[in-house]
Every structure is written in structure tokens, then in C-alpha cells.
Amino acid sequence: MAIVDNPKSPLIAKLEGVHLWHFEGAPCAQRVRFALVERGLRRGREVPWYSDKPVDCVGEPGRWVSRHVSLIKKDHITPEYAAIQPNMVVPALVHDGVLHIESMDIVKYVDDHWPGEKLIPADPERLNLNDDLVTQAKALHRSVRFVSFRWGLRSLGKLNAKEEAQLKQLEQQDSPEKMAEFYSGFDSGTIPQAVYLDHLRRLEAGYARIDGLLDGDGRRFLTGATLTPADIIWSLSVLRISECGYPFAEHYPALADWYGRISQRPGFREGVMARNRFLSGAFKAKAAVENLFGKGLRQASQLPVSA
Ligand SMILES: N[C@@H](CCC(=O)N[C@@H](CS)C(=O)NCC(=O)O)C(=O)O
């Protein structure tokens, strides 16, 4: 379980209740918001992400305090945020002064510690499949990053020279996120197209597995009749890549039907999309125009990796 012992920021120890550092459009943060709502925890007050005012440090029962970190303004590439989240990414969650990082560990923590119906299945066969699918989706997160920066964010995702220098200085040597390495290649435009296409192909192999699972026995969710963490992590990968213009319904019809069911869930509607509709819609509209002009992810999905 990813608990951070002795966090650098003095803010952490002051916090009571549940506080979530997140960004509306970030899949990793969306995973946690989805799970929180499904497990009966609603969004509560919005406070500045750095606030240590006594009134902002106390949560309300049954609700989480929202501490929104703008990845657009690069709030996360600051010494103050690095002192809260040592890997400088969202999400981070504090529950009664204890800091948790790693989105899927947070989902498990919430599922284990709140009363009510669990997301993690008890049946051993379903549990094994859930764990395997979660592991696969986590391993593919780097591919989501490459594909969504290349065909979604494009130049909007670039850091300026000052931000890049700040990131290099602040990122810990052993950070699993390797953000400085990624941004140095992305910002300078030196990552070959074949690398991006290879990441796209890896994702497609994952989506083909999901499509195959759902195509067989009419199951509603990935491991059976109920929603699990595997559904959460995979559906948010689909959301992000569909915002980049990927034609899921054409390539993976069973997956697209399942995604339609997921998008009706309270966790998705309220936790993921309630305040994300505009940003998500804007990305989809931009991607549709790029597809129309032959420069989008739809076209990339038809290219050989050597292109
Ligand atoms: N392993 C981490 C990954 C977190 C992560 O990659 N977060 C992304 C958003 S999905 C982020 O904060 N990225 C910052 C950036 O790209 O500059 C987790 O699952 O919590």
C-alpha cells in the first residue's frame, strides 16, 4: 500500500477527514473520484490545493475535500506540490493525516476502509481476473501518456524551458513516473513517430483483450455482474483515448457497449464528468476536426508502426 511516511509538507499532519489532490481531466485522478462516489463519498468543499487555513483542514463526514491542482498551470511542478506528492503527479489523498499516493492503491484503500458494498470482488476467480486486468492497465498507463500527448494535447502539453528546468531539479532520481525524461523528448520533438505508434499498438492489444472478454458470455462488467476496479481503470483509459479521437465503436463494438454502460454509473457521471464535461468535449471536438483533416488518431490507428 502506497503510504508516504514522514511527508515533507507540514500541511499533511494538520488534515482531518478525506482530502484529494486531483485534476478534473487526469485519468489517474478520475479513477479515485469514480471509486469515491461508488463507495458513497461525495465531493465536498473546494479549497486551494495548498491551503493550510484551519477551516480548510477539516473535512465533513461522508465527503471529501477537493484540492484541485491545475496541470495546465503546472501547479504540480512546484516545490510546494513536490513536498505533498513526492512524484509530482495527481492524485494524492490524505485521510486523517496519513498520505496515500498511487491511484489504484488509493482505490483499494477506500474500498477496504469504507462500509458498504465492495468494488473488489470476493470470488477468487473474479478477483484474479480483476487483479490481472488492473496490472495490465497500470503497465499501459505510460502508453496512454504517449498517445494522449501526441494526438490529444499536442503542443498544449509542452513545458516551457523554465518549467522543464524546474521539473529536472525537483523530480527525485527514483521517481517511477520519469516525467523529466518524457518531457525532454516530447518538448524537443525528438521522440520518433514509431515510438508513439508502438504505444498505440500496445493499447490496442489491451482494448482487443477487453473487447474479447465482453464479447463472449454477455457479462455486464469486465469480471462479471458487478463493477470492479478493473472496470474503473480501463474505462478511464478509454475516455482519455476517445478524447483524442480514437474510433472505439468501429474497432471494438463490445467494448464500446460496455463503456456506454459504465458512463451511466454515478461514479462516472458525478465523480468523473460532473465538472469535466467542457474540457472533455473541447478535446473531442478538436480531435474530430483533426480526424476530418486526416491528421488524427483515426488515421494513426490505420498506420503500420514503421510509418
Ligand atoms: N502511478 C501514478 C501515475 C499518476 C499520473 O501519471 N498522473 C498524471 C495524470 S493521469 C499526472 O499527474 N501527470 C502530470 C504531467 O503529465 O505533467 C498513479 O497511478 O497515481
The ligand as a MOL file (V3000), in Angstrom:
LIG
                    3D

  0  0  0     0  0            999 V3000
M  V30 BEGIN CTAB
M  V30 COUNTS 20 19 0 0 0
M  V30 BEGIN ATOM
M  V30 1 N 1.2710 5.8770 -10.9400 0
M  V30 2 C 0.5610 7.0980 -10.7010 0
M  V30 3 C 0.5210 7.8790 -12.0040 0
M  V30 4 C -0.0590 9.2460 -11.7980 0
M  V30 5 C -0.0070 10.0900 -13.0750 0
M  V30 6 O 0.6490 9.7240 -14.0720 0
M  V30 7 N -0.7130 11.2210 -13.0390 0
M  V30 8 C -0.7540 12.0800 -14.2000 0
M  V30 9 C -2.1890 12.3690 -14.5720 0
M  V30 10 S -3.0360 10.8740 -15.0720 0
M  V30 11 C -0.0750 13.4040 -13.8810 0
M  V30 12 O -0.2250 13.9500 -12.8080 0
M  V30 13 N 0.6940 13.9060 -14.8470 0
M  V30 14 C 1.3790 15.1390 -14.7410 0
M  V30 15 C 2.0180 15.5120 -16.0450 0
M  V30 16 O 1.8250 14.8140 -17.0210 0
M  V30 17 O 2.7000 16.5360 -16.0980 0
M  V30 18 C -0.8430 6.8260 -10.1670 0
M  V30 19 O -1.4660 5.8620 -10.6380 0
M  V30 20 O -1.3120 7.5580 -9.2880 0
M  V30 END ATOM
M  V30 BEGIN BOND
M  V30 1 1 1 2
M  V30 2 1 2 3
M  V30 3 1 2 18
M  V30 4 1 3 4
M  V30 5 1 4 5
M  V30 6 2 5 6
M  V30 7 1 5 7
M  V30 8 1 7 8
M  V30 9 1 8 9
M  V30 10 1 8 11
M  V30 11 1 9 10
M  V30 12 2 11 12
M  V30 13 1 11 13
M  V30 14 1 13 14
M  V30 15 1 14 15
M  V30 16 2 15 16
M  V30 17 1 15 17
M  V30 18 2 18 19
M  V30 19 1 18 20
M  V30 END BOND
M  V30 END CTAB
M  END
